[in-house]
């Protein structure tokens, strides 16, 4: 009896993902990425893919092909690579492969730090409108708002528990215990973050979705009591970082298709957006921003104070040296 083809095995993996509460959009994206890889392999090798031919060299070759293809953004390339890495991990777990060929295949480099940029207000609103149409609207909207209003990292957000949050009607704060370098910090929660959390958690608490009602119902931590994950999956378990990232990627994909946000927008873009917005409101407060972001060095934070190419172009255009300046 012959072994099942990679296409058949792919369908088995996708079925496993569906039963594991993966979003339909994520499953479609994974299927598209792996199918594209099958097509590429057949074209360059002049034969269909067989699992025994799946190697790190083949995977890196495909990654390089994607990088050299015009119009492929960094996030698009990494999306394909991430899908292949997830599939190869599953193949290894199910003993379709003896070892994982994607284990050492890295994602391509992101933009340099000096090129980090955030979203414009119209782009932020487009993203929030899109997330409001996602499958778990209240939860997903709260996640995006918390990332946007605090600048925390995605991994930090996904590891939050109810006990990490002090929730009040007029103020709030979150203690990030899983910070980079195992350093905890406290970040204030503004009204937008608290209202989004209230909408999300009111059904769990059995109360009205108002700041006052949720503040009263918020569970008080008890010594020795087990901690409750803030974010829950559709099945009621703790939402993983991977699932959270896939949700955001799906929202970005659907929004970018209509040209409303850049294709390479990611969860980290929300962190950049927070940082740029904070410095625009409070110019020069690098120490405050570093505290909020959890940076140990001001050199890391200072990158957000550097003007963009567009800002520099506008400034140079309006120099008094420019005889043709349209400065008013």
C-alpha positions as CSV (number, residue, x, y, z in Angstrom):
1,X,0.0,0.0,0.0
2,X,1.5,3.3,-1.1
3,X,2.0,6.2,1.3
4,X,-0.5,9.1,1.0
5,X,0.5,12.0,-1.1
6,X,1.6,15.3,0.5
7,X,-1.7,16.8,-0.8
8,X,-3.7,14.2,1.2
9,X,-1.5,14.7,4.3
10,X,-2.0,18.4,4.0
11,X,-5.8,18.0,4.1
12,X,-5.4,15.9,7.3
13,X,-3.4,18.7,8.9
14,X,-5.9,21.3,7.9
15,X,-8.7,19.1,9.5
16,X,-6.6,18.9,12.7
17,X,-6.3,22.7,12.7
18,X,-10.0,23.1,12.3
19,X,-10.7,20.7,15.2
20,X,-8.1,22.7,17.3
21,X,-10.2,25.9,17.1
22,X,-8.1,27.6,14.4
23,X,-9.8,30.4,12.6
24,X,-11.1,29.6,9.1
25,X,-9.1,32.5,7.7
26,X,-5.9,31.1,9.2
27,X,-6.6,27.6,7.8
28,X,-7.2,29.1,4.3
29,X,-4.0,31.0,4.5
30,X,-2.0,28.0,5.6
31,X,-3.6,25.9,2.8
32,X,-2.8,28.6,0.2
33,X,0.9,28.9,1.4
34,X,1.5,25.1,1.4
35,X,-0.2,24.7,-2.0
36,X,1.9,27.4,-3.5
37,X,5.0,25.6,-2.2
38,X,3.8,22.4,-3.9
39,X,3.4,24.3,-7.2
40,X,6.8,26.0,-6.9
41,X,8.5,22.6,-6.2
42,X,6.9,20.9,-9.2
43,X,8.0,23.8,-11.5
44,X,11.6,23.8,-10.4
45,X,12.1,20.1,-9.9
46,X,9.9,18.9,-12.8
47,X,8.3,16.4,-10.5
48,X,5.7,16.4,-7.7
49,X,6.9,16.8,-4.1
50,X,7.5,13.6,-2.1
51,X,8.0,14.0,1.7
52,X,11.4,12.2,1.5
53,X,12.6,15.1,-0.7
54,X,11.5,17.7,1.9
55,X,14.6,19.3,3.3
56,X,16.0,22.5,4.8
57,X,17.7,23.3,1.4
58,X,14.4,23.0,-0.4
59,X,12.6,25.2,2.1
60,X,15.3,27.9,2.1
61,X,15.2,27.8,-1.7
62,X,11.5,28.5,-1.6
63,X,12.0,31.3,0.9
64,X,14.6,32.9,-1.3
65,X,12.3,32.6,-4.3
66,X,9.6,34.4,-2.4
67,X,12.0,37.2,-1.4
68,X,13.1,37.7,-5.0
69,X,9.5,37.9,-6.2
70,X,8.4,41.4,-6.9
71,X,5.6,42.7,-4.7
72,X,6.3,40.2,-1.8
73,X,6.4,42.1,1.5
74,X,8.4,40.8,4.4
75,X,5.2,39.8,6.2
76,X,4.0,37.9,3.2
77,X,7.2,35.9,2.9
78,X,7.3,35.2,6.6
79,X,3.6,34.1,6.4
80,X,4.6,31.4,3.9
81,X,7.6,30.4,5.9
82,X,5.6,30.2,9.2
83,X,3.0,28.0,7.5
84,X,5.7,25.6,6.3
85,X,7.3,25.5,9.7
86,X,4.0,24.7,11.3
87,X,3.3,22.0,8.8
88,X,6.7,20.5,9.1
89,X,6.4,20.4,12.9
90,X,3.1,18.6,12.6
91,X,4.6,16.1,10.1
92,X,7.3,15.3,12.6
93,X,4.9,14.9,15.4
94,X,2.8,12.5,13.4
95,X,5.8,10.6,12.2
96,X,5.4,11.4,8.6
97,X,9.0,12.7,8.9
98,X,11.8,11.4,11.1
99,X,13.2,14.9,11.8
100,X,11.9,18.4,11.2
101,X,13.5,20.0,8.1
102,X,12.2,23.4,9.0
103,X,13.7,23.6,12.4
104,X,16.6,25.8,11.3
105,X,14.8,27.8,8.7
106,X,14.5,31.3,9.9
107,X,12.1,34.1,9.0
108,X,13.5,36.9,6.9
109,X,14.6,40.0,8.6
110,X,12.1,42.7,9.5
111,X,12.5,46.3,8.7
112,X,15.5,48.0,10.4
113,X,14.7,49.8,13.6
114,X,15.2,53.2,12.1
115,X,12.4,52.4,9.6
116,X,9.8,51.4,12.2
117,X,6.6,53.3,11.7
118,X,3.1,53.2,13.1
119,X,-0.4,53.5,11.6
120,X,-2.2,56.7,10.7
121,X,-5.5,57.5,12.4
122,X,-7.6,56.5,9.4
123,X,-5.6,53.2,9.2
124,X,-6.2,52.6,12.9
125,X,-9.9,53.1,12.5
126,X,-10.1,50.8,9.5
127,X,-8.4,48.1,11.5
128,X,-10.7,48.5,14.4
129,X,-13.8,48.4,12.1
130,X,-12.5,45.2,10.6
131,X,-11.8,43.5,13.9
132,X,-15.3,44.3,14.9
133,X,-16.5,41.9,12.2
134,X,-14.3,39.0,13.3
135,X,-15.6,35.8,14.8
136,X,-15.1,36.7,18.5
137,X,-15.7,40.4,18.2
138,X,-15.6,41.4,21.8
139,X,-12.5,39.5,22.6
140,X,-10.6,40.4,19.5
141,X,-11.5,44.1,19.8
142,X,-10.2,44.1,23.4
143,X,-6.9,42.5,22.3
144,X,-6.3,45.0,19.6
145,X,-7.3,47.9,21.8
146,X,-5.0,46.7,24.6
147,X,-2.1,46.4,22.3
148,X,-2.8,49.8,20.8
149,X,-3.4,51.7,24.0
150,X,-0.5,50.2,26.0
151,X,2.2,49.4,23.5
152,X,2.8,46.0,25.1
153,X,4.3,43.2,23.1
154,X,2.0,40.4,21.8
155,X,3.6,37.7,23.9
156,X,3.1,39.9,27.0
157,X,-0.5,40.4,26.1
158,X,-1.2,36.8,25.6
159,X,0.2,35.8,29.0
160,X,-2.0,38.2,31.0
161,X,-4.3,36.9,33.8
162,X,-7.3,38.7,35.4
163,X,-5.2,39.0,38.5
164,X,-2.6,41.1,36.6
165,X,-5.1,43.9,36.1
166,X,-6.3,46.5,38.6
167,X,-9.6,47.7,37.1
168,X,-11.4,50.7,38.2
169,X,-14.2,52.9,36.9
170,X,-11.9,55.9,36.6
171,X,-8.5,54.3,36.3
172,X,-6.7,51.1,35.8
173,X,-3.4,49.5,35.4
174,X,-1.9,46.2,34.2
175,X,1.2,44.5,35.6
176,X,3.2,42.8,32.8
177,X,4.9,39.9,34.5
178,X,6.2,38.2,31.4
179,X,8.2,41.1,30.1
180,X,11.3,40.8,27.9
181,X,14.2,39.8,30.1
182,X,11.9,38.6,32.8
183,X,11.4,42.2,34.0
184,X,8.0,43.1,35.3
185,X,6.4,46.6,34.8
186,X,3.2,48.4,35.4
187,X,1.3,50.2,32.5
188,X,-1.7,52.4,33.0
189,X,-5.0,51.4,31.2
190,X,-6.8,54.4,29.6
191,X,-10.5,54.6,29.1
192,X,-10.4,53.0,25.6
193,X,-8.6,50.0,27.0
194,X,-10.9,49.7,30.0
195,X,-14.1,50.0,27.9
196,X,-12.9,47.3,25.5
197,X,-12.1,45.0,28.4
198,X,-15.5,45.8,30.0
199,X,-17.3,44.8,26.8
200,X,-15.3,41.6,26.6
201,X,-15.5,40.5,30.2
202,X,-19.1,41.6,31.2
203,X,-20.6,38.3,29.9
204,X,-18.1,36.3,31.8
205,X,-18.8,38.2,35.0
206,X,-22.5,38.2,34.5
207,X,-22.9,42.0,34.7
208,X,-23.6,45.1,32.6
209,X,-20.8,46.1,30.2
210,X,-20.2,49.4,32.1
211,X,-17.0,50.5,33.7
212,X,-18.7,50.7,37.1
213,X,-20.3,47.3,36.9
214,X,-17.2,45.5,35.7
215,X,-15.0,47.3,38.3
216,X,-17.4,46.0,41.0
217,X,-17.5,42.5,39.6
218,X,-13.7,42.2,38.9
219,X,-12.4,39.2,40.9
220,X,-10.1,40.0,43.8
221,X,-7.0,37.9,43.9
222,X,-6.8,35.5,46.9
223,X,-3.5,34.2,48.2
224,X,-2.8,30.7,46.9
225,X,-5.7,30.8,44.4
226,X,-5.2,29.7,40.9
227,X,-4.8,32.4,38.2
228,X,-7.4,32.9,35.5
229,X,-6.2,33.6,31.9
230,X,-7.5,36.9,30.6
231,X,-8.0,35.7,27.0
232,X,-10.0,32.5,26.3
233,X,-10.3,30.6,23.1
234,X,-13.6,29.5,21.6
235,X,-13.4,26.3,23.5
236,X,-12.8,28.1,26.8
237,X,-9.1,27.4,27.2
238,X,-6.3,29.9,27.4
239,X,-5.7,31.7,24.1
240,X,-2.2,31.0,22.8
241,X,0.2,33.7,21.4
242,X,0.1,31.9,18.1
243,X,-3.7,32.0,17.9
244,X,-3.6,35.7,18.9
245,X,-1.1,36.5,16.1
246,X,-3.1,34.5,13.6
247,X,-6.2,36.5,14.5
248,X,-4.4,39.8,14.0
249,X,-2.8,38.6,10.8
250,X,-6.2,37.7,9.4
251,X,-7.7,41.1,10.3
252,X,-4.8,42.8,8.6
253,X,-5.1,40.7,5.5
254,X,-8.8,41.4,5.1
255,X,-8.1,45.1,5.7
256,X,-5.1,45.4,3.5
257,X,-6.9,43.8,0.6
258,X,-9.0,46.9,0.4
259,X,-5.9,49.1,0.6
260,X,-6.8,50.5,4.0
261,X,-3.6,49.4,5.9
262,X,-0.1,48.3,4.7
263,X,0.3,44.6,4.0
264,X,3.1,44.3,6.5
265,X,1.1,45.6,9.4
266,X,1.5,43.3,12.4
267,X,0.9,43.2,16.1
268,X,4.2,44.9,16.6
269,X,3.0,47.8,14.3
270,X,0.4,48.6,17.1
271,X,3.3,48.9,19.5
272,X,5.1,51.3,17.1
273,X,1.9,53.2,16.7
274,X,1.6,53.7,20.5
275,X,5.2,54.8,20.8
276,X,5.0,57.4,17.9
277,X,1.7,58.7,19.2
278,X,3.0,59.1,22.8
279,X,6.0,61.0,21.6
280,X,3.9,63.2,19.4
281,X,1.8,64.1,22.4
282,X,4.7,64.3,24.9
283,X,7.8,65.3,22.8
284,X,11.1,64.4,24.4
285,X,9.7,62.1,27.1
286,X,11.9,59.2,26.2
287,X,12.2,58.1,29.8
288,X,8.5,57.8,30.2
289,X,8.1,56.0,26.9
290,X,10.9,53.6,27.8
291,X,9.2,52.8,31.1
292,X,5.9,52.1,29.3
293,X,7.5,49.9,26.6
294,X,9.8,48.0,29.0
295,X,13.1,49.2,27.3
296,X,16.2,48.9,29.4
297,X,18.1,51.3,27.2
298,X,17.0,54.8,26.0
299,X,18.9,54.0,22.7
300,X,16.2,51.5,21.9
301,X,13.5,54.1,22.6
302,X,15.2,56.9,20.9
303,X,14.4,55.3,17.5
304,X,10.8,56.6,17.8
305,X,12.0,60.2,18.1
306,X,13.6,60.0,14.7
307,X,11.5,61.7,12.0
308,X,10.3,59.7,9.0
309,X,11.6,60.3,5.5
310,X,8.2,61.9,4.7
311,X,8.5,64.3,7.7
312,X,12.1,65.2,6.7
313,X,11.0,65.8,3.1
314,X,8.3,68.2,4.3
315,X,10.7,70.1,6.5
316,X,13.3,70.5,3.8
317,X,10.6,71.6,1.4
318,X,9.6,74.4,3.7
319,X,13.1,75.6,4.5
320,X,13.5,79.4,4.0
321,X,16.4,78.5,1.7
322,X,13.9,77.1,-0.8
323,X,12.9,80.0,-3.0
324,X,10.0,77.9,-4.3
325,X,8.6,76.9,-0.9
326,X,4.9,77.1,-0.6
327,X,5.2,77.8,3.1
328,X,2.5,80.1,4.4
